[in-house]
Amino acid sequence: MPPGVPGSSRPALLDIWDGLSIAVSTVPLDVYGPEQIERRLHDLDWVANIALAHEAVVEHIGKIGGATVVPMKLFTMFSEPERAVEEMRSRRRQLSAVIKRIKDCQEWGVRVTRSAGTPQQQTRTRPIRSGVDFLAAKKRARDDERDLSARLHAEAEGVLLQLGRVSKQAKRRLPPDAAATPPLLEAAFLVPRTGSARFKAAARQAARRCRAAGGDLALSGPWPAYNFIDGGERRT
């Protein structure tokens, strides 16, 4: 088992019921108390180190005999290990539904953004000899920008639909608050392990169409199914 988050005890598995276990470790309150966490949430290096350690434990457990892992959010804490076990037992029906949904699946992330330099490549240019020519050029530039934006947004929606067809569930995600330029699409897909090759092939095809339209598609994963613990957008 990996060492866990900085300053914690090494994670241990506690039985909940019928082969289901919860991974727990103890942490010092002078580092992980509510006030201390709130004060350091803006320290991106500190949060990133904890997130990486947390992810290492989740991924390690996922490799134990093909286990189905229900990952908890970062900084999920209980007053004592027994309280964590009690809470999970009280959520037996909910956890059973989640396990059924994500069993033998992986999460893949997709982000569609606008390619750098696209507006200049799309704008038509003509000689400007008068004020009328200048105004006409400005109008053409606005029209080109509007048309390009419409094509890119339509392509991004097409990516969501296309990849949704080769996944079990799809979920549109909100972009990070700090994003200077919000992506055209930020989405997560729950994909059966046996269908990962098909999904990646569809993503490559979608990426080619995005490039032709003036966008870029980035694929990340596979990850534990963080975005599908509470469900997702169901395909009809």
N, C-alpha and C positions, 0 to 999 in steps of 0.2 A: 504494500500500500504506500503511495506517495506520502510525504511528510505532512501535507495539509497547508493551511494558510499560515503566514509568518506568526510565530509566537504561540501556536496552538499545540495541543497534544496530537500524537499521531492518530489519524482517523481509525475508528473501529466499527464493526458491523454489529448492530443489535437486532435481534429477531422481533418482528411485529406479528406476523401470522403466516402459516402455510408457505414457508420458503421466502417470504418477503422480508427484507431487512432494511434498516436505515443506517446510513453512515454518519457517525457523529464524532466530534472532537470538542474538547473544552478550550476556551479562549479567555485571556485575561481581560477583565472589565476595564482596566485602565487603558487598554488599547482599543477594545471593541465595544465599549459601552455606548449607549445611544448618543450622548453628547460628543464623545470622542469621534465617532463615525461621522456625525453631522458636520463637525468642524473640518474633517479631512476629506470630505467627498469631492472637493475641488482640486485635491492633490492627485492629478491623473496618474502619476507614476506609482503612488501608493495604492490606489484603487486597481491599477493594471496588474501589479504584482500579486495582489490578493485574488483577482479574477483568474489569473493564470494558474495559481496554486489550486484554486477551487476547480477549475476545468480539468486539471491533471487528475484529480481524484475521481471526477465524474467519468472521464474517459477510461481510467484504469478499471473501474468497476464494470464498465460496459464491455470490457474484454474478458471478463470472467465467465467462461462457459456460455457466451452469447446472451448474457443477462440483459433484461429490459430495464433501462435506467430512467427513472422519473427525476430529472434534475431540479433542485430547488434554486430559488433566486439567491443571488449573492447577499450575504448578511442576514440570512434566515437564522434566527437564534431563539433558544428556549432557555428557561431558567436552570434546567438540569436535564440530563439524558433521558431520565424516566418520563419527564414531561413531554419530550419529543415523541417517544414511543406511544404514550397515551394519546397524543394529538393525532398521530397517524392512524391508530386503531379506530379513533372516532370518525375518520374519513374513509373507512374501508370501501364503501360503495363508490365514492368519488374516485379513489385511487384505482379500484378495479376497472372502472370505465376508462381512465387514462391509459392504464397498461394495455388494455385491449386495443385502444386506438393507435398507440405508437409502437406496439410490439413488432419486432423485425423491420423497423423503419429507421431512416436517417433523415436529418434535416439538411437541406441545401438552401443557401442564400443567393439571391439574384439582385443585382443593382444595375439599373440602366441610367446612364448619364449622357449629357450632350457632349459630342466630341469637341475638343479645342479647335478653334479657328473655323468652325462650320459656317458662321454667318458671313464671313468674308468670302468664302468659297461659293456661297449660294447667291450672293447679291450680284445682279447684272449691272454693268457699268457702261455708260455712254458719254461722249464728250459733252462738257457743260460750257455753253457759249452765252447763256443769258440767265437772268433770274428765273424765268419760266423753266429752263432746263434744270436749274438747281432744285426748284420745288418738285419737279417731276421725278428727279433722281431720289429725293427724300421719300416721296410717296412709294416709289418702286422698292426702296430699301425696307420701308415699313411693311409693304405687302409681302416681300420675300421673307421677312422675319416672321410674320404672322403665319404664312403658309408652312414654313419650316417647323415652327413650333407645333402647329396642328399635326403635321406628319409624324414628328417625334413622339408626341403624346399618344397618337393612334398606334404607333409601333410599340410603345411601351405597354399599352393595354393589350395589344396582340400577344406580347410575350407572356403576360399573366395568364391569358386564356390558353395559349399553346402549351405552356409548361404545366398548367393546371390539369390538362387532359392526360398527362403521363405521370401524375402524382396522385397520392391518396387524398391530400388536402393542400390548399394554398391559402396563404394569409398575407394580405398587404400590411406592411409595417410603416410606421411613421419614421421619417428621417431623423437623425440626431438633431437636437436643438441647436448645436453649434455649427451645423452645416451652413457654409456661406452660400452655396448654391444647392438647393434641394434637388435630389435626384428625380428623374422622371418616374422611376419605379424603384421601390424598396420592398422586396417580398421574400417570404420564406415558403418552402415547399416540403411537405412530408412525403418522402419517397420510400417505397419498399426496397429493401436491400437488393432483392432480385431484379428490380427495375432500374437500378442506378445507371447501368450502361445506356439504356434507352433514354433516360432523362438527360444524361450528359450529351448524348447525340442531338437531342432536341434543343438543348441549350446552345450547342455550337451552331446549329442551323439558325436559331433566333439571333445569335450574335452577328452572323453574316448579314442578315436583313437589317439589323440595327446599324451596322457600319454603312450599308448602302444608303440608309436614310439620314445619316449624320449623327449617329449615336454610338455609344460603347456599352457593351454588356459585360459585367464582371460576375463570375460564378465563384462561390466560396462553399467550402464544406468537404466532406460531410461532418455534421455536428450532432451532438445529442439534441433531442427534440424540445429545446427550450420554448419555442414559440407555439407549441401545440399541447402544452399541459392544460391550458384552458380551452382547447378546441381551436377551430380555424374556420375559414370560409369553405363551405361544402360545395362541391361541384354538383350540378343538377343534370 
